Amino acid sequence: MKSKNYIFIAKSIDGYIADKNGGIDWLHSVPNPDGLDMGYNAFTERIDAIVMGRKTFDVVCSFGIPWPYTKPVFVVSNSLKVVPEAYRGKVELVSGTIPEIVKHIHGKGLDQLYIDGGTLIQSFFLFSTLGHPKLKSCANFFC
């Protein structure tokens, strides 16, 4: 199978994915009376693993809900050295350059990667690892 990296983000009409404090609470202010997932479940069926940045991991951990992922999750961090106890067995810490990280994950037979987190997405673009990504935007909303 050919390796591909994907992003799936919600963004405001002015192109932001988080507010000025890094929060995503604005997503809950958008009416969604039918509770649509905006294609997220179909999207995640196509991926093998999730690669998220440290800040995104911290945000997910702050939700106060059971771990929401069924796919393997890799957290990219140069500062976090040990997975918090509550998430051991649920995530693997990785560090290094983007090509090194991708090579490590692909070496586990995980080829279709969902890249999550603003800074990490920028890093993937910077290192041209995404090439021509399949950009899937949940929706465009005013903040």
C-alpha positions as CSV (number, residue, x, y, z in Angstrom):
1,M,0.0,0.0,0.0
2,K,1.3,3.5,-0.9
3,S,2.1,5.6,2.2
4,K,0.0,8.8,2.5
5,N,-0.4,11.4,5.2
6,Y,-3.7,13.2,5.8
7,I,-5.0,16.1,7.7
8,F,-8.6,16.6,8.8
9,I,-9.3,20.0,10.4
10,A,-12.1,22.4,11.2
11,K,-11.2,26.0,10.6
12,S,-12.8,29.3,10.9
13,I,-13.5,31.3,7.8
14,D,-10.4,33.4,8.5
15,G,-8.3,30.2,8.4
16,Y,-7.7,29.5,12.1
17,I,-8.0,26.1,13.8
18,A,-7.8,27.4,17.3
19,D,-8.5,30.7,19.1
20,K,-5.8,33.1,20.2
21,N,-5.3,31.1,23.4
22,G,-5.1,27.8,21.5
23,G,-8.6,26.7,22.5
24,I,-11.1,25.0,20.3
25,D,-14.2,25.8,22.3
26,W,-15.5,27.8,19.3
27,L,-16.3,24.5,17.6
28,H,-19.1,24.0,20.1
29,S,-20.7,27.4,19.3
30,V,-21.5,26.3,15.7
31,P,-25.0,24.9,15.4
32,N,-25.1,21.2,14.5
33,P,-28.6,20.1,15.4
34,D,-28.3,16.8,13.7
35,G,-25.0,15.9,15.4
36,L,-23.2,15.3,12.2
37,D,-19.6,14.2,12.4
38,M,-18.7,16.0,9.2
39,G,-17.2,12.9,7.7
40,Y,-14.8,12.2,10.5
41,N,-15.8,8.5,11.1
42,A,-15.5,7.7,7.4
43,F,-12.1,9.5,7.3
44,T,-10.7,7.5,10.3
45,E,-11.7,4.2,8.7
46,R,-9.1,4.9,6.0
47,I,-6.2,5.7,8.3
48,D,-3.8,3.3,10.1
49,A,-2.6,5.6,12.9
50,I,-2.8,9.1,14.3
51,V,0.3,11.3,14.7
52,M,-0.4,14.2,17.0
53,G,1.7,17.0,18.5
54,R,2.3,17.4,22.2
55,K,-0.1,20.4,22.5
56,T,-2.9,18.4,20.8
57,F,-2.2,15.5,23.1
58,D,-2.5,17.8,26.1
59,V,-5.8,19.2,24.8
60,V,-7.2,15.7,24.2
61,C,-6.2,14.7,27.8
62,S,-8.0,17.7,29.2
63,F,-11.4,16.6,27.8
64,G,-12.1,14.4,30.8
65,I,-13.5,11.6,28.7
66,P,-12.4,8.0,28.1
67,W,-9.6,7.8,25.5
68,P,-11.4,8.5,22.2
69,Y,-9.1,6.7,19.7
70,T,-9.1,3.1,18.5
71,K,-6.2,3.6,16.1
72,P,-2.6,3.6,17.3
73,V,-1.6,7.1,18.4
74,F,1.9,8.6,18.2
75,V,2.7,11.7,20.2
76,V,5.5,13.9,18.8
77,S,7.4,15.5,21.6
78,N,11.0,16.5,22.3
79,S,10.2,17.4,25.9
80,L,7.8,14.7,27.1
81,K,9.9,11.7,28.1
82,V,7.4,9.4,29.8
83,V,3.7,8.8,28.8
84,P,1.4,9.8,31.7
85,E,0.2,6.7,33.5
86,A,-3.4,7.1,32.4
87,Y,-2.3,6.9,28.7
88,R,0.3,4.1,28.9
89,G,-0.5,1.5,26.3
90,K,-2.6,4.1,24.4
91,V,0.1,6.3,22.9
92,E,3.7,6.0,21.9
93,L,6.1,8.9,22.2
94,V,8.2,9.7,19.2
95,S,10.8,12.4,18.5
96,G,13.2,13.3,15.8
97,T,12.9,14.9,12.4
98,I,9.7,14.4,10.5
99,P,11.3,12.0,8.0
100,E,12.7,9.9,10.9
101,I,9.3,9.9,12.7
102,V,7.5,8.8,9.5
103,K,10.0,6.1,8.8
104,H,9.6,4.7,12.3
105,I,5.8,4.6,12.1
106,H,5.8,3.2,8.5
107,G,8.3,0.5,9.8
108,K,5.4,-0.7,12.0
109,G,3.3,-1.3,8.9
110,L,1.2,1.8,9.5
111,D,1.2,3.7,6.2
112,Q,-2.0,5.9,6.1
113,L,-1.3,8.6,8.8
114,Y,-3.6,11.2,10.2
115,I,-1.5,14.2,11.1
116,D,-3.2,16.2,13.9
117,G,-2.1,19.5,15.5
118,G,-1.4,22.9,14.0
119,T,2.3,23.1,14.7
120,L,2.8,19.4,13.6
121,I,0.9,20.0,10.4
122,Q,3.1,23.0,9.6
123,S,6.2,20.9,10.3
124,F,5.0,18.2,7.8
125,F,4.4,20.9,5.2
126,L,7.8,22.4,5.9
127,F,9.6,19.1,5.3
128,S,7.4,18.3,2.3
129,T,6.4,15.0,3.7
130,L,2.8,15.5,2.9
131,G,3.5,16.2,-0.7
132,H,0.0,16.8,-2.1
133,P,-2.1,16.0,0.9
134,K,-5.8,15.2,0.9
135,L,-7.0,18.3,2.6
136,K,-10.3,17.6,4.3
137,S,-11.8,20.5,6.1
138,C,-14.7,19.8,8.4
139,A,-16.4,23.1,7.6
140,N,-15.7,26.8,7.5
141,F,-17.1,28.8,10.4
142,F,-16.9,32.3,11.7
143,C,-15.2,32.6,15.1
